[in-house]
Amino acid sequence: MRGSDGFPVRLRFTKHGKVRFISHRDVARAFERAFRIEALPLAFTQGFSPRPKVSFGLALSVGHESDAEYLDLELREPADPAMLVAPLTAALPEGMAVTGTVALADRAPSLQEAVTAVGYTATVVDGDGNPPDPAAVQGSIARVLAATSVEVARTRKGREIVEDLRPIIRELRVVDHDRNDTRTDVVLGLELSTQPRGARPGEIIAALDLSLVEARVTRTNQWIERDGARLEPLAADSRPRVPEARAS
């Protein structure tokens, strides 16, 4: 969050269950309501229409769950970020929970600028809702990873263009099968770049050319990468702690 006279804080939160069907805009509204309930001393923008200084990270597709969503906010006065976890979770809808907080360094880059990679797990099924043959999925994954390009048609500004997804795919594999009482689901693990452009898990699944669809998708990680280091967003731009003075 860009520098000011306030006290910036970064939150990590989850989104699971029925709440996965609410939009990014509705998530923002849920947090605004939670901030009001807890009477947080939010800093506001200047001008004719002041807004709370709250900035969300990468939008999550409707229907996807997440273990690792982030937002930055700015307070008017100092607060212990750890003390925000329980009350904000209690004020959020069922299925959303704050799982970590940190005081953010002044002039830290925004989450939109800083996050360079995201991880997902995705359970895939065929058109009838049945698990596909794991061997066929493995073979298609090998084909995609060996390809020099993976082209997909996208619509931008009202016109269709063809883009190459291969540079975006960092990791694509079948992870341990999700076994239940009636069947063995096929679960993919994906890691995708976000810059200079990103991709949705569904686009990568379609590129396998097996007529598979998403049954369940969970965003598991977001990463900020700098100088060869790979950092979770709470660790990337935290404010250094000031050592406590020793009693004489």
N, C-alpha and C positions, 0 to 999 in steps of 0.2 A: 504494500500500500504506500502510495506516495507520501512524502514527508509532510508534517504539519505540526501544530502545537499540541496535538492530542496524544492518545496512548493506543497505538494499534495492537490488535490481537488477532491471531489466526485460530480458527476452529476446525476440527475434523469431525465429521458426522456420518452416520449410516442411514440407509434407506432400504427397508425390507418389508415384505408382506404387501398388503393391499395398497399401501401408500406409494408403491412403485408406479402406480398408474396416474399419479398427479404430475403435472407439468413442472418445468423449471420455474416458471412464473409463480405457480402455486407453492413451490418450496420456498421461494423468497417471501411470499405472503405469510407462510407459516412461521418463518423466523421473525418477521416484523411483529407478528402477534406475540410470539414468545418474548421478544425484547420489551414490548409494552407491558406484558404481564409482570415481568421481573423488574420493570422500571429501570432498565439499564441506562446509565448516563451517556447515551450515544452522542457523538459529535455530528453536526449537520453541515451540509454545504451552504455556501452563501448565495445570495441572489433572491429573485422574486418567488422561487418555488424551492425552498430548502428541502433536502432529502437526507436521510441518514447516510452516513459514510459507511456503507456496506458493499462489499465487492465479492461476487461469487466466482468460483473457478469454472472449469470446463463443464458445459451443460451435459446432463445425463439424459439419454433417450428415455422417453416415456415407456414404461414397462420393464425397464432394467432396474435391478437392485444394485446396491453398492455398499462396500465396506469402507470406502475411502473417498468421501466428498469433502470439499473445503470451502471456507469463506473467510474473508478478512473484514474486520470491523474496526471502527475507531471510537474510543471512549473519550469523554471530556476530562476525566480524572483517573488517577491510577487505580487499578484493581488487581487482585490476584487471579490470573486467568483460570487456575484450577478450581476456584470457587464458582465458576460459571457452569461447570459440567452438569451437576445434578439438577439445579433449578431450571436450566434451559431444557434439559431432557424432559423434565416433568411437564413443561409448558408446550412441548411439541406434540404433534399427532402421534398416535401409536404407530410404531414401525420406524420412527426417526429418533436418533439418539446422538448426543454429542459425546464423542469418545476421546477427545484430546484437545488441549488448548495450549497456546504459548504466546508470550509477549513478543510482538513482532518488531524487528529492527526498523528504525526510521528509514524512509525512502527505499524500502524493499520493493523489488519488482512485483508487479501484479501476478496473480496465479495464472492468468491467461497468457502472460508473456513467459513465465518461468517454467511451467510444466512442459516437459519434452517427451514423456512416454507414459502410457497407461497400460495396465494389465487387466485382463478379463478371464473369467471362466464362462463357458457357454455350453449348455446341454443342447444337443441337436437331435432332431427326429426327422423322419421322412414325411411325405405328404399325408400319410395315414396316421401320423402321430406315433409311429413305432421307432424304436432305436435302429439306426443303420448298422450295417456290417462293419465292425471296427477295422477289419483288414482293408476294406474298400476305402474307408476314411484315411487310414494311414497311407495307402498308396496315392490318394489324391493330394494329401498334404505334401508328400515327397515330390510330386509333380510340380506343385505350386512353388515350393521352396527352391527347386532346381531351375525354375523358369527365369529368364532374364527380364521379363515384363509380365504383368498381370493387368490387362486392360479392362476398364469398366466404363460404361456410359453414365455420365452425370449431367444434371441440368443446372446450369449456372446463369443467373440473370435472364431466364426465359429461353435459353438455347442449350442444346445438348452438345456436350463435349466428351471426349474420351481421355481418361487419365490413367496413369500407371500406378497401381497399388503396391507393386512389389517393393519399392523403397520404404514403404510404410511398415511392412511386416517385419518385425524383429524376431518374433517367436511365434510358432504355430505348431501345436502338438496335441496328441491325445493324452490327457492326464488320467490318473487312476479312475476307473469306471465307478460311477455312482450306483452302487447296488442297493436294491430295495427288495421287498418280498415277492414281487411279480416279474421283475425284469432287470436287465443291466443297461443303464443309460450310458451313452457315449458323451463324454464331457471334454471339450477342447480347452486348452490353455492358450491365450493369445497375449502378446505384447506388441503394441502398436505405437509408432511415432506420432506425435501431434504437430510437429513443425517440419517444413513450412506448411504442411497440410496433414490432416488426419483421415481416418476412415472409421466407419461403423463396423462392429463385429459382423453384422448381417451381410455387409458387402464382401467380407473375407470368406464367410461361409458360402455365399453364392458362388464365389470364385472356385470353390472345390468342385463345382459342376456335378453334384450328386443329388440335386433337387432337395436339399436339406433346408430346414427352417429352424429358427431359434425356439426352444421350449422354455429356456430360462437363461438369462444372462446376468452376471454379477461383475461389477467393476471391483477389482480386488486391490489395486494399487495405482498411485500416481507418483511420478518421479520427476525430480529436478536434477539435471546433470550439469556440473560445472567443474572444469579443470580435472577431468577424469574421475571425479567423485559422483556418486549416485545417492541422492538424498531424498528422504520422505519430506513432504512440504513443511511439516512442523519443525523439522531439523534444519531446513535450508537457510532461513532468514530470521532465526530467533534473536531476540535482544539479549546481549550478554548480561549475565547476572552481576550485579554490583556486590562485591564481598562485604559481608556485615562487619561493622567495626567491633573490635574486641574490647571488652570491658577492661579498664585499667585497674 
